[in-house]
Amino acid sequence: MADEGFIALLPDDAFVQILLFLPTSSRRRFRLVCKRWRDLIDERTPERQVRTKILAFSSQRGSSRAVVFDDHDGRRRHEWTYPWFGASFVRIVGTSNGLLCLHESRQVHGIAVCSTITVTNPITGEATTLPPVPPMPRQYGEQFMGHGKYSFGCHPTTGRYKVVHVPRRRRQAVDAVQVFTLGDGTPWREVPVLTAGASYSTSAEAITVDGSTYWLTAFSDRVMALDLDDEVVTSFQAPPTSISTRAGWRLTSVHGRLGLAVPEASAVTGLVTRVEVWVLEGGGEHRRWSRRYDIVEARERCWITAPCLTHGEYVLRRPWRLSYSSGNLWIKERLYRHKAGDLSDGDGKSRQEQPLEGEELVMNQEDINDNLVTLAYVETLEPLPSSIP
């Protein structure tokens, strides 16, 4: 108590009122002061009490759209549209504490030649555009290959928001990543990757979970990890799955932890028939993978979602079908949430869940034309950190 100074003399109610005037990022840092501060912030400030919502981001011809659904009845709570023109395309990099990070790229012959990263709070309408990512020095014989993979997140202790760029290089090698910190007045920085054999998978996106950015290596046998605090890159083994085919592996977020969805496809139809979901537990040298779900896909053309796989007690899935319209072939998707048994309860290590009953429609198939991603979202009025150096 002595270290708290005059705050120690304040009643809890008065102290909580002071905390409520602070940005959520500051409150996260103040949790480290002492047990009393941590308990009051966890139990009596809105950030810890508000449940995350589902944000579905999809793209149609000429625009991209973010839709937020209500927790209880699945109805739309918010909807924001981001138009794009010509060869441009707007994708979502990630969400963190109510902020959205968007990537607009322009492609020529399939190569991204112009790229813009914007961080926005759609509730307040505030937005900031980051400086362009500086080009990496080309290796011998290497041509410009376009921009690589982006990820966005906030470290839970420091409260700093960072955008991470894994450059697209020859033979998928990674010798450095680029990091931009919002609000500290510095430009993009190169962070060296000293791990032997570091690479990236072209088919799996990067993801930021619980203060670290992760991506799969080229053969999906290891996971690369960048700690957003000390900015050191390490790697560790992928889960010990019995599924031999590594195509279609996706990094996901499962209840706020890193997850990996491992699909198994039919040798006859090529469609997914089963999905193993592994979750990373522990940290540092004590990391270990635990198989959390084993889902049988009894319906054709179904797939679980990414990067956010779970919402409360639900698992999210997106069945799809082909549709021919205006001379083009489109993929029409729907978004469902359903309950699936958790294998971590100690008595279901060999159990498989077949999610047929209790499905709840969240989004209609007419709403989406492919590229559907799901993310966790929390409404906030917190201002953006100043991001221009």
MIMI-66344 format. One line per 8 residues: number of its first residue (from 1); their letters; for each residue x, y, z of C-alpha. Coordinates in nm, 2 decimals, decimal comma. Layout:
MIMI-66344
NUM) a) X Y Z; ...
END
This chain:
MIMI-66344
1) madegfia) 0,00 0,00 0,00; 0,29 0,24 0,07; 0,39 0,24 -0,29; 0,05 0,37 -0,40; 0,10 0,71 -0,24; -0,21 0,92 -0,19; -0,42 0,67 -0,40; -0,40 0,43 -0,10
9) llpddafv) -0,61 0,68 0,10; -0,89 0,68 -0,16; -1,20 0,46 -0,12; -1,23 0,20 -0,39; -1,53 0,37 -0,55; -1,35 0,70 -0,59; -1,04 0,52 -0,73; -1,26 0,33 -0,98
17) qillflpt) -1,41 0,67 -1,10; -1,05 0,79 -1,17; -0,97 0,48 -1,36; -1,27 0,52 -1,58; -1,14 0,85 -1,72; -0,82 0,67 -1,84; -0,78 0,50 -2,18; -0,81 0,12 -2,17
25) ssrrrfrl) -0,45 0,09 -2,28; -0,34 0,28 -1,97; -0,56 0,07 -1,74; -0,39 -0,24 -1,87; -0,05 -0,11 -1,77; -0,17 0,00 -1,43; -0,28 -0,36 -1,35; 0,09 -0,42 -1,29
33) vckrwrdl) 0,12 -0,18 -1,00; -0,01 -0,40 -0,72; -0,28 -0,66 -0,64; -0,54 -0,40 -0,53; -0,51 -0,21 -0,87; -0,52 -0,53 -1,07; -0,83 -0,66 -0,88; -1,02 -0,33 -0,92
41) idertper) -0,94 -0,30 -1,29; -1,03 -0,66 -1,36; -1,36 -0,65 -1,17; -1,49 -0,30 -1,20; -1,38 -0,14 -1,53; -1,59 -0,19 -1,85; -1,31 -0,35 -2,06; -1,31 -0,66 -1,84
49) qvrtkila) -1,69 -0,68 -1,82; -1,79 -0,63 -2,19; -1,80 -0,95 -2,39; -1,65 -0,95 -2,73; -1,87 -0,96 -3,03; -1,84 -1,13 -3,37; -1,71 -0,91 -3,65; -1,75 -1,06 -4,00
57) fssqrgss) -1,55 -0,89 -4,28; -1,63 -0,98 -4,64; -1,58 -0,84 -4,99; -1,81 -0,79 -5,28; -1,77 -0,63 -5,61; -1,65 -0,27 -5,55; -1,65 -0,27 -5,17; -1,56 -0,45 -4,85
65) ravvfddh) -1,78 -0,46 -4,54; -1,75 -0,51 -4,17; -2,06 -0,63 -3,98; -2,08 -0,67 -3,60; -2,34 -0,90 -3,45; -2,52 -0,88 -3,12; -2,42 -1,14 -2,86; -2,77 -1,26 -2,78
73) dgrrrhew) -2,99 -1,27 -3,09; -2,72 -1,26 -3,36; -2,87 -0,94 -3,52; -2,66 -0,68 -3,68; -2,54 -0,42 -3,44; -2,30 -0,22 -3,67; -2,22 -0,22 -4,03; -1,94 -0,03 -4,21
81) typwfgas) -1,86 -0,02 -4,58; -1,51 0,04 -4,73; -1,53 0,11 -5,11; -1,25 0,03 -5,35; -1,21 0,09 -5,72; -1,06 -0,07 -6,02; -0,78 -0,31 -5,94; -0,77 -0,21 -5,57
89) fvrivgts) -0,89 -0,43 -5,29; -0,95 -0,37 -4,92; -0,88 -0,65 -4,67; -0,88 -0,65 -4,30; -0,54 -0,72 -4,12; -0,69 -0,76 -3,77; -0,87 -0,61 -3,48; -0,75 -0,51 -3,13
97) ngllclhe) -0,95 -0,35 -2,85; -1,21 -0,20 -3,09; -0,96 -0,08 -3,35; -0,96 -0,21 -3,71; -0,65 -0,23 -3,92; -0,72 -0,23 -4,30; -0,50 -0,30 -4,59; -0,58 -0,15 -4,93
105) srqvhgia) -0,37 -0,28 -5,22; -0,36 -0,23 -5,59; -0,25 -0,52 -5,81; -0,10 -0,53 -6,16; -0,07 -0,87 -6,32; -0,14 -1,03 -5,98; 0,14 -0,83 -5,80; 0,06 -0,57 -5,54
113) vcstitvt) 0,23 -0,25 -5,65; 0,06 0,00 -5,41; -0,02 -0,07 -5,05; -0,18 0,14 -4,78; -0,23 0,05 -4,41; -0,50 0,23 -4,22; -0,59 0,20 -3,85; -0,94 0,32 -3,76
121) npitgeat) -1,19 0,33 -3,48; -1,52 0,29 -3,66; -1,73 0,39 -3,36; -1,56 0,74 -3,34; -1,48 0,76 -3,71; -1,12 0,84 -3,63; -0,86 0,70 -3,87; -0,49 0,73 -3,94
129) tlppvppm) -0,29 0,61 -4,24; 0,06 0,47 -4,18; 0,36 0,57 -4,38; 0,44 0,33 -4,67; 0,64 0,02 -4,58; 1,00 0,08 -4,71; 1,12 -0,18 -4,96; 1,35 -0,45 -4,84
137) prqygeqf) 1,69 -0,48 -5,01; 1,66 -0,73 -5,29; 1,87 -1,04 -5,29; 2,07 -1,15 -5,59; 1,84 -1,23 -5,88; 1,53 -1,14 -5,69; 1,25 -0,95 -5,86; 0,99 -0,74 -5,68
145) mghgkysf) 0,74 -0,98 -5,55; 0,48 -0,75 -5,40; 0,39 -0,71 -5,04; 0,39 -0,99 -4,79; 0,18 -1,07 -4,49; 0,05 -0,82 -4,23; -0,07 -0,86 -3,88; -0,20 -0,61 -3,61
153) gchpttgr) -0,23 -0,63 -3,24; -0,16 -0,48 -2,90; 0,07 -0,60 -2,63; -0,14 -0,66 -2,31; 0,12 -0,52 -2,08; 0,28 -0,23 -2,26; -0,05 -0,12 -2,43; 0,14 -0,05 -2,75
161) ykvvhvpr) -0,03 -0,12 -3,09; 0,20 -0,26 -3,36; 0,16 -0,35 -3,72; 0,39 -0,64 -3,84; 0,49 -0,70 -4,20; 0,65 -1,03 -4,30; 0,80 -0,95 -4,64; 0,75 -1,17 -4,94
169) rrrqavda) 1,09 -1,30 -5,04; 1,25 -1,55 -5,28; 1,20 -1,91 -5,17; 0,98 -1,79 -4,89; 1,28 -1,71 -4,67; 1,25 -1,47 -4,38; 1,57 -1,29 -4,26; 1,39 -0,98 -4,12
177) vqvftlgd) 1,04 -0,85 -4,05; 0,92 -0,49 -4,04; 0,74 -0,34 -3,74; 0,55 -0,01 -3,70; 0,45 0,11 -3,35; 0,16 0,35 -3,34; 0,21 0,66 -3,13; 0,59 0,65 -3,06
185) gtpwrevp) 0,69 0,88 -3,34; 0,93 0,64 -3,51; 0,91 0,50 -3,87; 0,90 0,13 -3,98; 1,18 -0,07 -3,83; 1,36 -0,38 -3,94; 1,37 -0,66 -3,68; 1,63 -0,93 -3,77
193) vltagasy) 1,52 -1,29 -3,77; 1,81 -1,50 -3,65; 1,63 -1,83 -3,64; 1,79 -2,08 -3,88; 1,56 -2,19 -4,16; 1,30 -1,91 -4,10; 1,04 -1,90 -4,37; 0,67 -1,83 -4,43
201) stsaeait) 0,38 -2,02 -4,57; 0,21 -1,86 -4,87; -0,13 -2,01 -4,79; -0,16 -1,93 -4,41; -0,21 -1,58 -4,28; -0,02 -1,43 -3,99; -0,21 -1,37 -3,67; -0,15 -1,17 -3,35
209) vdgstywl) -0,27 -1,33 -3,03; -0,20 -1,23 -2,66; 0,10 -1,01 -2,74; 0,28 -1,21 -3,01; 0,26 -1,23 -3,39; 0,27 -1,58 -3,53; 0,31 -1,73 -3,88; 0,37 -2,08 -4,02
217) tafsdrvm) 0,69 -2,18 -4,19; 0,69 -2,28 -4,56; 0,63 -2,65 -4,48; 0,40 -2,58 -4,18; 0,63 -2,79 -3,96; 0,71 -2,50 -3,73; 0,55 -2,18 -3,60; 0,74 -1,85 -3,60
225) aldlddev) 0,67 -1,61 -3,31; 0,75 -1,24 -3,27; 0,71 -1,11 -2,92; 0,56 -0,76 -2,95; 0,73 -0,64 -2,63; 1,10 -0,73 -2,68; 1,06 -0,79 -3,06; 1,26 -1,11 -3,05
233) vtsfqapp) 1,17 -1,38 -3,31; 1,17 -1,75 -3,20; 1,01 -2,07 -3,34; 0,86 -2,39 -3,20; 0,72 -2,72 -3,34; 0,37 -2,74 -3,49; 0,12 -2,98 -3,32; 0,18 -3,36 -3,34
241) tsistrag) -0,12 -3,42 -3,56; -0,17 -3,75 -3,73; -0,30 -3,57 -4,04; -0,02 -3,59 -4,30; -0,14 -3,33 -4,55; -0,04 -2,98 -4,45; -0,23 -2,79 -4,71; -0,51 -2,57 -4,57
249) wrltsvhg) -0,36 -2,53 -4,22; -0,48 -2,20 -4,06; -0,36 -2,02 -3,75; -0,67 -1,91 -3,54; -0,77 -1,75 -3,22; -0,94 -1,99 -2,97; -1,07 -1,82 -2,66; -0,78 -1,56 -2,68
257) rlglavpe) -0,51 -1,82 -2,73; -0,32 -1,93 -3,04; -0,49 -2,21 -3,22; -0,42 -2,41 -3,53; -0,69 -2,57 -3,75; -0,58 -2,88 -3,93; -0,82 -3,01 -4,20; -0,84 -3,36 -4,34
265) asavtglv) -0,98 -3,39 -4,69; -1,15 -3,67 -4,87; -0,92 -3,85 -5,12; -1,22 -3,88 -5,35; -1,39 -3,54 -5,35; -1,11 -3,33 -5,20; -1,37 -3,17 -4,96; -1,29 -3,13 -4,59
273) trvevwvl) -1,43 -3,42 -4,38; -1,27 -3,35 -4,05; -1,09 -3,07 -3,87; -0,86 -3,10 -3,57; -0,82 -2,78 -3,36; -0,51 -2,75 -3,15; -0,45 -2,48 -2,89; -0,11 -2,36 -2,76
281) egggehrr) -0,08 -2,36 -2,38; 0,19 -2,23 -2,15; 0,47 -2,00 -2,26; 0,84 -1,99 -2,33; 1,01 -2,33 -2,27; 0,68 -2,46 -2,13; 0,48 -2,43 -2,45; 0,27 -2,73 -2,54
289) wsrrydiv) -0,01 -2,81 -2,78; -0,34 -2,95 -2,67; -0,61 -3,08 -2,91; -0,92 -2,89 -2,82; -1,17 -2,98 -3,08; -1,21 -3,27 -3,33; -1,50 -3,18 -3,57; -1,65 -3,40 -3,83
297) earercwi) -1,77 -3,21 -4,13; -2,07 -3,42 -4,23; -2,19 -3,16 -4,48; -2,01 -3,09 -4,80; -1,85 -2,76 -4,87; -1,82 -2,65 -4,51; -1,53 -2,48 -4,34; -1,45 -2,34 -3,99
305) tapclthg) -1,36 -1,97 -3,98; -1,04 -1,78 -3,93; -0,87 -1,59 -3,77; -1,13 -1,60 -3,49; -1,26 -1,96 -3,45; -1,46 -1,93 -3,13; -1,71 -1,69 -2,98; -1,80 -1,77 -2,62
313) eyvlrrpw) -1,92 -2,14 -2,61; -1,97 -2,14 -2,99; -1,75 -2,26 -3,28; -1,80 -2,06 -3,60; -1,84 -2,22 -3,94; -1,90 -2,10 -4,29; -2,08 -2,34 -4,54; -2,05 -2,23 -4,90
321) rlsyssgn) -2,20 -2,30 -5,24; -2,12 -2,19 -5,60; -2,34 -1,93 -5,77; -2,34 -1,81 -6,13; -2,43 -1,45 -6,17; -2,38 -1,18 -6,44; -2,14 -1,41 -6,63; -1,92 -1,48 -6,32
329) lwikerly) -1,89 -1,77 -6,09; -1,92 -1,66 -5,72; -1,88 -1,84 -5,39; -2,18 -1,77 -5,17; -2,11 -1,82 -4,80; -2,31 -1,83 -4,48; -2,19 -1,79 -4,13; -2,31 -2,02 -3,85
337) rhkagdls) -2,22 -2,06 -3,49; -2,28 -2,39 -3,30; -2,18 -2,57 -2,98; -1,91 -2,83 -3,00; -1,77 -3,05 -2,73; -1,44 -2,94 -2,58; -1,18 -3,22 -2,57; -0,99 -3,05 -2,28
345) dgdgksrq) -1,25 -3,16 -2,03; -1,05 -3,47 -1,96; -1,29 -3,74 -2,08; -1,32 -3,68 -2,46; -0,97 -3,72 -2,60; -1,10 -3,97 -2,86; -1,44 -3,81 -2,91; -1,54 -3,65 -3,24
353) eqplegee) -1,81 -3,39 -3,26; -2,05 -3,38 -3,54; -2,21 -3,03 -3,53; -2,56 -3,09 -3,68; -2,80 -2,98 -3,41; -2,84 -2,64 -3,26; -2,69 -2,44 -3,54; -2,77 -2,07 -3,54
361) lvmnqedi) -2,76 -1,86 -3,86; -2,56 -1,54 -3,81; -2,53 -1,42 -4,17; -2,73 -1,51 -4,48; -2,56 -1,65 -4,79; -2,68 -1,36 -5,01; -2,46 -1,12 -4,80; -2,12 -1,26 -4,89
369) ndnlvtla) -1,91 -1,33 -5,20; -1,61 -1,52 -5,07; -1,32 -1,38 -4,86; -1,52 -1,40 -4,54; -1,31 -1,37 -4,22; -1,42 -1,35 -3,86; -1,26 -1,15 -3,58; -1,33 -1,06 -3,22
377) yvetlepl) -1,45 -0,70 -3,16; -1,52 -0,48 -2,86; -1,67 -0,14 -2,89; -1,45 0,14 -2,76; -1,43 0,52 -2,76; -1,06 0,52 -2,70; -0,87 0,76 -2,93; -0,61 0,64 -3,17
385) pssip) -0,24 0,67 -3,09; -0,08 0,93 -3,31; 0,09 0,72 -3,58; 0,27 0,96 -3,81; 0,64 1,02 -3,72
END
